[in-house]
């Protein structure tokens, strides 16, 4: 085989290698998740809605939570105008046609309303480990792991992917909440560093 033919065969192989390598590292790169002063992963922000009456915001908040978390136990305090609920979504290993459930990420969500401002807080993120039973159904095992843990022996790459998907999940929920309250199209959310304060 002459040199020109070798070069022609190497070019597509090199291109594939570069694409695969880029995808691998982008999928498994560590993501920096916001944390509060105690080191707990927390997504928190205060959003002001000047043109919408407080009662309307509160009604839309309740409707959004009811629609978004229909199976969760939700606590609504009409005096303080706060809503507390729990979210959960599945995470997987072996992406593609061979993917299988690895477990679920559970978290707590609190939304408070003060005048025409609302404050959301996503926190208490926990990984729930699932296992397949004899009927090929995946069920929780009762084993849990805080998402703050840096290491997951034997599952480090999926662990980083679970964190990446959690970050994307929360930002999608924040964007959807904002869209529902403002009746606008959802936008890509940039969530600020955690600054938890009683006075907001």
N, C-alpha and C positions, 0 to 999 in steps of 0.2 A: 504493500500500500504506500503510495507516495505521500509526501509531506502535506500537500494541499488537501487531500482526502481526510487525513488525520485531523487537520485543523477544522474541517467542516463538521466532523463528528464530535469534536470536543466542544464546539461553540454551544450547541443546544444543551449538552450535558452540564456545562458550566453555568448556563443560564438557569437550568432547573435547580442546580445545587444552591445558587444564590437565592432564588425565590424560596426554596424550602428552608434554608437557614434563616432567612429574614422572618418567615412565618413562625418558625419554631421559637426564636428568641422573643418575638413580639408577643407570642401566646403565653410564654412562660416567664417573662420578665417580672420582677417583683414590683408591686405597685405600692405606693405610699398612701395609706389610708389615714384620714384625720382622726386624731385622738384627743381626749380631754386631759385635764391636768392629772388624772389618775392613771393614764395610759390606756383607757378603754376606748375602743373604736366608736366614734360618735359623729354623726352628720347633723349639724345644727345651724340654723340660720333664722333671721327675722325678716319677714317680707312685708312691705307696706303697700296697701292698696288704697290710694287716695280717693279714687272716683267711685268706690263701691261702698254702700252702707254696711255697717257692722252686722246687722241682722241678716242681710243677704249673704255676706261672707260666711257667717255661721251656718246658715242653711246649706250652702254649697259644700262646706266642709263636711257636714254630717252625711250628705248625699254621696260625696266622693268616697269617704271611708266605707260606707255601706256597700257601695258598688265595687270598690277595689278589694275589700277584705270581707266578702260575704259569709265566709265560714268561720271567721274569727270571733272570739268573745270580745266585744267592744264596750268600754265604759265611757259614758257621756255625763259630764257634770255641767248642768245647765246654769249653775250659779257662777262658777269660775270660767265657764265656756271653754272647757278642756275636753279633749277626746283622747282616749288611750286604747290601743289595739295591738295585735300581734300579727306579724307577717311571717311567711315561710315560702321558700321556693326550692325546687329540686336542683341538685348539681350532679354532674356526670363525669365518668371516666371513659376512656376509649372513644374519642369523638368520631362522628361519622356514622356509618351504617352499623358499626359494632358497639356503639355507645351503650352504656348501662348506668343505672342509677348508683351513685356512690353514697348519696345521702341528701340531706336538706340543710339549708341555712335558715335559722330562726332568728327573729329580731323583734324588738319592741319599738313601737311608734307612738309618740305623744305629739299632739297638735294643740296649741293654746291660742286663744284669741283675746286681744286687748285692743278695744277701739277698732280701728281699721288696719291693725297689724296682726299677723299670725306668726307663730314660732313653731317650727317643726323640729323634732329630734328623733333620729333613728339611732338606736343603741342596743346593747346586750346581744351582740351577734354571736351565735353558737352553731357549730356544725353538729348535726345529728347523723350518726352513722347508720346506714341501712344494710340489710343483708337479704339475700334471696332465699325463700323457703322452698320446701319440696314441691310446691305448686307453681314455682317460678315467679312468685310475686315478691317484690321488694318491700320490706317492712322495717320500721325503726327497731334498733337493737337495745336502745336505752343508753348506749354509750354516747357521750358528748365531748366536744372539744371547743374551747373558746377560740374565736377567730383571731384573737390577738396572738396566739401561739405562733412563734416563728417557724418551728420545725414540726414535720409530720413524717417520721421515719417510714420509708417505703412508699410514701405517697407525696413527696415534696413537690413534684411538678404539678400534679392535680391540685394540691393545696394552694399553690400560687394562682392557679387558674380559678379556683373557687373564690379567692379574694378579688381577682380581676372582675369576675362575673357579679360579685356582690356590689362592688363599686358601681358597675354599670347598671345594676338593678335599682339601687337607691337613686342614682341620678335620673333614671327614667321615671321613677315614681315622683320625684320632686318636680320634674318638668311637667308631668301629667297633672299633678296637683295644681301647679301654677296655671296651667292651661284651663283647667276646670273652673278655677275661681275667677279667672279673667275672661273666660270664653274666647281664648286665643289659641293659636296653633302652638304646640309644644316646641320648645327650643332646647338646644344643648345647654346643660346646666354646668356652671362653674361654682362649686360650693366652697365658701371661704373656710379658713381655719377655725377651729372650735373656739368660741369665746362665750362660754356659759356664764350667765349672770342673772340674778334675781330681778334686776332692774333692766327691762328691755322695752 
